[in-house]
């Protein structure tokens, strides 16, 4: 059974940091692009960051310079280090896996991702 399990969310003050983790099991995701999405109340789900085995990474403009995506050597866990958090970063964050490389560009749409975690809440207070 394929599972993506997120952890690390919580409540933090503006300017603080959090590190999200996504543990993958049930199959090898080494060839997959792993992404972190977020969805705030009343807003569409958006891709925040993505990473492929090749080392390619993608960041949304809103998080560039503040967030860092990484994956461990065994390629079973993906991390999202979030620094200088802002109230507008408040959302439910989801880990997801897409069965392709970046190619001409990273997979940015939700429908391109086959597997999803249950989500973890991140709340940034002002």
N, C-alpha and C positions, 0 to 999 in steps of 0.2 A: 504494500500500500504506500503510495507516494504521499509524503507529508512535508510541508514547509511550516516551521513553527517559529514565530517571531517572539522576541523578548527584549526587554530593556526600555520600554516606554515608561512614562510617568509624568509627574508635575515638576516643572523647573521654572525658575525666574528668568526673565529676559536677560540675555547675555550669558546664560549658563550653557552647559553641555550635556548631551546624552549620547549613549552608544547603543544602537539597535543591533540585534543579532538575528540571523535567520538560519536555523539548522535544517538542512535538507536530508531526507532519508527516503528509502524505497527504490531508488534508482540512481544512476550516475548522472549528475548535472554538469559534468566537466565540459561538455560541448555546448551547453546552454548559455544564453545571456541571462544573467540574474538582474532583476530590477527591483527598486524600491519605489512604490507609488504612495501617494497620500490623497486622502479625501476629507475635506472640511465640510461641515454642515452646509447644505444648500449649494455645494460646488461639485463640479465634475472631478472624477478621479484623474490625477495627473502624475506623469512619470517624474520622479525627482532625480534619480540617478540609476545608472546601469553599468554592468561590467561583464566582459567576456573573458574566457580563458586566455585569449590572445593578448590580453592586457588593455584592450580598448576600454575606455570609460566615457560616460556621458553624464553631464550635469545640466539640470534646468538652470536658466539664467538666474532665477531667484535664489539659488543656493550655492552658486559658484563661489569658491573661496571660503565657504563656511562649512560645507559638508564634504566628506570623503568616503567613497565606497571602496571596499576591499574584500578579498576572499582569501581563505586560508589555503595552505599548500595542498591539503587533501581535497580541496574544492568541495567540502561539504558544508561550510558555513560562510555566510556573507554578512558583512558588517556595514553599518552606516554610522560613521562618526559625525555628530552634529554639534558644531560649535557656534558661538555667538547667536544663540537662538533668539528668535523674535516672536511676538505674539501671533503674527500671521503664519508661523510654522505650525500652529496648533491644528491637529488633524489626526485621523486614524491612519497609521502607516502600514502598508501591506508589502510583503515580500512576494515576488512572482518569478516564474521561470519561463523563458521563451525558447523554443527549439531551433534557434538559428544564431549565427554570428551577426556581427554588425553589418557586414556587406557594405552597401552604399550608405548605410546609416543605421543607428540603433533602432530596435523595435520600440516604438513609442506608444503604440495604442494598446489598450487593455486586451483587445481581442487577439493580439499576437502572442499573448502569454497563456500557456496551457495550465499551469499549476499556480495556486495561490495559497498564501497563509491566511490565518484567521484575522490578522490585524492586531495592532497594538496602539493604544491611545498615547499621544504626545500632547501635553498641554503646557503652554508657555504663558506665564502670568506677567503682566506689565508692572 
